[in-house]
Amino acid sequence: MKKLFDSMAINNLKMKNRLIRSATWEGIAGPDGGISDDAYHIYEELAKGGVGAIITGFTSVARNDQYFGGMMRLCDDALIPQYQKLTDLIHAEGIPVISQLALGAFYRETRGHGVQVEPDDMTAEEIARVIRQFTEAARRAQKAGFDGVQIHAAHFFFLSRFISPAVNHRTDAYGGSTVHPLRSISSHEPNQRFGCSLKNRIRILLDILSGIREAAPDLHVTIKINCNDFTTGGMDENACLAICQILDKAGIDSIEVSGNGTSVGGIRAHVNEGYFVPAAAKIADAVRCPVIVVGGFRSFDVMEEVLNQTNIACISLSRPLLREPDLPNKMKADPSVISKCVSCNACYSSPGHLCIFRKRDRS
């Protein structure tokens, strides 16, 4: 029987429980991607709050990524000391930490200005450059003391768009258009026909994984992926399952299951928690590596029920930890505690994406 607060290990990650802080956007980094004092405070609170592991917020691998303002970045060796300070702060509480490596979009430099380019229009050299950017960022993450990196291939940012049939219509090794049956990857694969285009679209993920293994062999490498793009012509659950099986065979250490259009409103404890659990459970049945699921968890008993009724290994939390960074400690002390998060999503429009109720809770 799996217990939420039992210690466990996911390959080289040793965690004191099965709760993981899912990467959460902060938007408060400096122009160069450096870490602000406010960010150090956020992560110190989380580390002291009782989670088993922390995945840091969206960290771009590119210097010219303009998708958001305030992005953390691992695009320059000069930033390593700032990230070393962050990992030291988290490790002081005995918590492993993973850097979420991401790319909002690819920008081509034209006459001194960055122009966003979709996957169909990228050259082979530009794709190779992106792969190198992820690989180099992972090398910096290892030097900065991170225990792992997460390849962000969800939420319709660059990699999520690249692997989606709704966006990628390339006809080369990174797209492909010929449709034919794929040999089954495992006996668990659903009765579904996928063309070589699926294998070609995810070649970029496999190349990034291979590059990270070579550049930073000590890191735990996980991936965040949409179980469904929830868009016309996009990736569905069967395609996601096939992709996860390929990644598992290629040696990914763990998979975090999410979906496009996250942060569903109106979540209530014991009513509609864990909206990605059905898809994640199917993936967990079909792969050998540990599967993590995020999405709308609010209560101890529902999380523990998910762990014991499926092969899912860990639960990850985002919004509840914005309101209560110490929610894991509270739940461990009293399993009847329910998250105070009301799923209002006002955090998205607040400075630093902080919970708007935190000030009231402190008073």
PADRENKOL-125116 format. One record per residue (C-alpha): residue in three letters; x, y, z. Coordinates in steps of 0.2 Angstrom, whole numbers, plus 2048, in hexadecimal, padded with zeros to 3 digits. Layout:
alaXYZ
...
//
This chain:
met800800800
lys8078117FB
lys80781F808
leu807831803
phe814835810
asp81F82680F
ser831829809
met8358237F8
ala8428247EA
ile83F8277D7
asn84F8217D0
asn85C82D7D7
leu84F8397E0
lys84D8357F2
met83D83D7F9
lys83583D80A
asn82483B803
arg81A8397F2
leu81584C7F1
ile81E8567E4
arg81D8697E1
ser81886A7CE
ala8218787C5
thr8188887C7
trp81A8987BE
glu8218A77C8
gly8268B37BB
ile8318BD7C7
ala8438B97C0
gly84E8C77BA
pro8508CB7A7
asp85F8C07A6
gly8568B17AE
gly85E8B47BF
ile8558AF7D0
ser84D8BD7DA
asp84C8BE7ED
asp83A8BB7EC
ala83D8AB7E3
tyr8498A57F0
his83C8A87FD
ile82F89F7F4
tyr83A88F7F2
glu840890804
glu82D89080A
leu82A8817FE
ala839877805
lys83487A817
gly822876813
gly824863811
val82485E7FF
gly82E84F7FA
ala8368587EB
ile8358687E2
ile83486C7CF
thr83887E7CD
gly82E8897C1
phe83088C7AF
thr84288E7AB
ser846893799
val85588B790
ala85789A784
arg85D8AB786
asn8528B2779
asp8428AA77E
gln8358B8780
tyr8258AE783
phe8248B4795
gly82C8C279F
gly8348BD7B0
met83A8AC7AA
met8478A37B3
arg85589D7A7
leu8638917A6
cys86B898796
asp87B89F79D
asp8898977A8
ala8898A87B2
leu8788A47B9
ile87E8947C1
pro88389B7D2
gln8728A37D4
tyr86A8917D1
gln8778897DC
lys8708957EA
leu85F88F7E7
thr86387C7E7
asp86D87E7F7
leu85E8877FF
ile8538797FB
his85F86B7FE
ala862872810
glu85086C814
gly85485A80D
ile84985D7FD
pro84F8587EB
val84C8657DE
ile8498647CB
ser84A8727BF
gln83C8737B2
leu8458767A1
ala83A87E795
leu838889785
gly829895783
ala82C896771
phe83A896764
tyr8408A775E
arg84A8AA74F
glu8568B974F
thr8518C4740
arg85A8D573F
gly85C8D6751
his84B8D1756
gly8448C075B
val8368BA750
gln82C8AB757
val82D89C74B
glu82188D74C
pro82887B74A
asp823879738
asp82E888733
met83E88473D
thr84E87E734
ala85686E739
glu864878741
glu85888274B
ile851872752
ala86286C756
arg86587D75F
val85687A76A
ile85C86876E
arg86D870773
gln86587D77E
phe85C870788
thr86C866789
glu87687578F
ala86987A79B
ala8698697A3
arg87C86A7A5
arg87B87A7AE
ala86D8737B9
gln8788657BE
lys8878717C2
ala87A87B7CC
gly87686C7D7
phe8658677D0
asp8608557D3
gly8578547C3
val84F85E7B4
gln83E85D7AD
ile83B85E79A
his82C869798
ala82286278A
ala810867790
his804876790
phe80787B77E
phe818883780
phe82587F773
leu82886D776
ser816869779
arg812872768
phe82086975F
ile81A858764
ser80785C760
pro80085774F
ala7F5866750
val80587174E
asn813866747
his810862735
arg823860730
thr827853723
asp83984F729
ala840845737
tyr838851744
gly82784F73D
gly82384372F
ser812840726
thr81282E721
val80582472B
his80881272E
pro80580673D
leu81280774A
arg8197F7752
ser8117F6764
ile81D7FD771
ser8177F277E
ser8097E6782
his8007F478B
glu7FE7FF77C
pro7EC803777
asn7E67FC766
gln7EA80C75D
arg7F381074D
phe80081E74D
gly80A82473E
cys81D82673E
ser819839740
leu816836753
lys82882E754
asn82F83D74A
arg82684A754
ile82D844764
arg83E84175D
ile843852765
leu83E84C776
leu84983C774
asp85884776D
ile85685277C
leu855844788
ser86583C780
gly86E84C781
ile86A84F793
arg87083D797
glu88184178F
ala883853796
ala87C8507A7
pro87C83D7AB
asp8798407BE
leu8688487BC
his8578407BE
val84E8447AD
thr83B8467AE
ile82E84D7A1
lys81E8567A3
ile812852795
asn800855790
cys7F5846791
asn7EA84F785
asp7EC85F77B
phe7DA86377C
thr7DA86B76B
thr7D486775A
gly7E185B752
gly7EC85A761
met7F384C76B
asp7E7841773
glu7E9835782
asn7ED826777
ala7FB83076E
cys80183677F
leu802824785
ala80C81E776
ile81882D779
cys81A82978B
gln81E817787
ile82C81C77A
leu833828787
asp83381A794
lys83C80E789
ala84981C785
gly84C81D798
ile84382C79F
asp84382C7B2
ser8318327B5
ile8228397AC
glu8178477B3
val8068477AB
ser7FD8577A8
gly7F285E79A
asn7EF86D790
gly7E587A798
thr7EA8777AA
ser7E387F7BA
val7D187A7B9
gly7C68867C3
gly7B98807D0
ile7C38717D7
arg7BB86B7E7
ala7C285E7F3
his7BA84D7F1
val7B08537E3
asn7BB8557D3
glu7CD8537D8
gly7DA84C7CD
tyr7D484F7BC
phe7E38477B3
val7E38377BD
pro7D982C7B0
ala7E68307A3
ala7F582F7AF
ala7EF81E7B5
lys7EF8177A4
ile80081D7A1
ala8068167B2
asp7FF8057AD
ala80980579C
val81B80C7A1
arg8288067AD
cys82E8177B3
pro8258207C1
val81682B7BC
ile81283B7C5
val8018447C3
val7FC8567C6
gly7EB85E7C5
gly7DE8647D2
phe7E385A7E2
arg7DD8617F2
ser7DB8537FF
phe7E6846807
asp7DA838805
val7D783B7F3
met7EA83B7EF
glu7ED82C7F9
glu7DE8237F1
val7E68277E0
leu7F68207E5
asn7EF8107EA
gln7E280D7DD
thr7EE8107CF
asn80080E7CA
ile8038207CC
ala8138237D7
cys8128357DC
ile8068447DD
ser80B8567D8
leu8038667DE
ser8048787D8
arg7F68847DD
pro7F387D7EE
leu8068807F2
leu8048927ED
arg7F78957FB
glu7FF889807
pro811885804
asp81187B814
leu80187180F
pro80B86080F
asn810863821
lys7FE867826
met7F885781D
lys80584C825
ala800853837
asp7ED852833
pro7E8847824
ser7D6850825
val7DE86081F
ile7D786780F
ser7E0873804
lys7DA885805
cys7DC8877F2
val7CB88C7EB
ser7D188B7D9
cys7CD89D7D5
asn7DD89F7CA
ala7DF8B17D0
cys7F18AC7D3
tyr7F48AE7C0
ser7F18C07C1
ser7FA8C47D1
pro80B8CA7D3
gly8178BC7D3
his8088B07D0
leu8058AF7E3
cys7F58AA7EB
ile7EA8B97EE
phe7E48B27FF
arg7F58B0807
lys7F58C180F
arg7E48BE816
asp7E98AC81C
arg7F88B4826
ser7ED8C182E
//
